[in-house]
Amino acid sequence: MSRIGRMPIELDAAVKIKIDGSTVNVEGPKGKLQHTVPDGITVAQEEKQLVVRRADDSKTQRALHGLSRALLANAVNGVTKGFVKDLEIHGVGYRAELAGKVVKFSLGFSHPIVFPIPDGIAVAVEKNTKLSVSGYDRQQVGQVAAEIRSLRPPDVYKLKGIRYTGEQLRKKAGKTGA
């Protein structure tokens, strides 16, 4: 049995679960999410826990069992606590500025880059070089952070660009004139 799939998901008092056949709706203080469970996987609410079970022990069912449990756990975590990705901007003159529902970046190009913030996502800018992307949908938070990072990925020669907080980069040696 899947080690992850077998673990029950603990539910907070503020979380409301509604199971409609293969659709599970999770609602909490931060928002609401919906997850469709694949065929052969069943979800049941037992007291203050959510239990995920599978029909048989085939390889695909075992894989989908752990996946479904992890996605439901992320949904429950997201509507109660939320998720955060932190980014740092490195480089002389590189900065970000929050203006309403858009973030304006100066990243060494001839023009500023305007990045619209999608619904359900909050972006905070500290000291013009630190960004914090937060929201209740883990996939969307990660996607927005990856899109922001892709505006100016870290350069391995000069270590300039946008990177995740704590991301380690190894500086490459440039050409040597021999």
N, C-alpha and C positions, 0 to 999 in steps of 0.2 A: 504494500500500500504506500502511496505517496506520503513522504514525511511531512511535506508542506500541506498537502490536501487534507490530511487527517486531522490537523489542528483546527479546533473551532475558533471562530472569530468572536471576540468579546464585544458586546454592544454597550455603548454608553446609554444613559437614560434619555439623552437628548436626540438619539438617533431613532428614526422611524423607518421600518422595513416593510415593503409591500411586494409580495411575490405573486406575479401574474403568469402562471405557466412557466415559460422559459425566460421571462423578463423579471429582473429584480430592480426595484426602485429604492434608492437609499436617500433619505432626506435628513438633514441636520441643520445646525445653526449657521453654517457657512454657505450652504447651497444644497442642490439636489443633483444626483447622478443616476444614470440608468445603465444596467449591464445585462446583456443577453447571454444566457448560459447555453453552451452547445448541447446537441442531442446526447443523451446518455448520462448527463450530469444533472443531479437534482440538488436543490437548495431548500433547506428547512430551517425554520426559526424555532429553537427550543429554549424557552425561558429567556435569558439574557445573552444567548449565543446564537450564532449563525453556523450551521453545519452543512458542509458540501460533501455529497456522496456521488459515487460513479456506479454505472450499471454492471460493468464487467472488468476484467483485468487485462484487456488488450493494451498494446503499447500506446495507441492514440488516446484511449480513455484515461490511462495513467497520466499522460502528459497534459491532457485537457483538465484533469482533476486538479493538479497543482496550479495550473495557470488560472483557472476560474477562481480558486480560493484566493490566490494572490491578488487578482484584480478586484475581487469583492472586498478584501482587506484594505486595499488602497482606497477604494471608494468610501469605506467606513471611516478610515483615517482622515481622508480629505475633507469630508463634511464636518468633522469634529475639530481637527487641529489645522489642517491645511498643509501645503508643501511650499518650500522656499528653495530657490537656487540663487546663489550669490555669484556675481561676476565682477572682475576688476579690469580697468582699462589702463594699459601701460604704454607710455610713449609721450614725448614732448609735444604739447599742444593737443593731445588727444583728450576729449572730454565729452560728457553727456549732459543734457539739460532736459528736464521734464517740463512740457508745455501742454497742459490739459490732457487729452487722450493720446498724445504722441510724445515720443522721445526724440530729441534732436541730437545727433552725434556729429562731432568734428573729429574725423579720423585720418587726417592727412590728405584727403582728396580735395579737388578744386571746389567742391560744393559740400554743404552739410547734408547728412543723410537723415531723412525723416522716417521714423519707424512707428506705425500705428499700433496702439495697444489693443489687443482683442478683448471682447467681453469675458468676464470671469477671471481676468488676470489683473494684478496690481503691480506696478513697477515703482520702486522708490530709488532715488538717486541721492547719494551722500558724497559730499566733497567733490563733485563732478567726475570722480573716477571710480566710484563703487556703485554697482547696481544690485538691486535685490528684486527678483521676479518671484511673486507669490500668487497662490490660487488654491482652489480646492480640487482641481483635476490634475493628477500627477503627470499624465501624458501631455496635457496642454502646457503645463509649467515647463517641463523639459523641452518641449518643441519650441516654445517662445525663446527660452534661454539659448537653445542651439541656433535659432535664426539670428538672434542678436550677436552671438559669437561669430557667426559666419560673415557678418558685415566686415570684419577685419580680423581674420584668424591670427593667432600668435605666429610671429615670424621667428624661425629657429636661429637666424643669424644675428638679429638685433634684439630679440625678445620683446618686440613691440606688438601691440594688438590687444584684442579682448580675450580674456581667459577666465575660466572658472576659478573661484577662490580656492586656493590650495593645490591647483593644478601645477605639476612639476614639469618644467621644460629644460631640456638639455641643450645648451648653446653649442652650435656647430662652429667649427673653425672656418673662417673664410679662406679665400684663395691666398696663397702666399706667392709673392713675386720672386722667383728664383733665377 
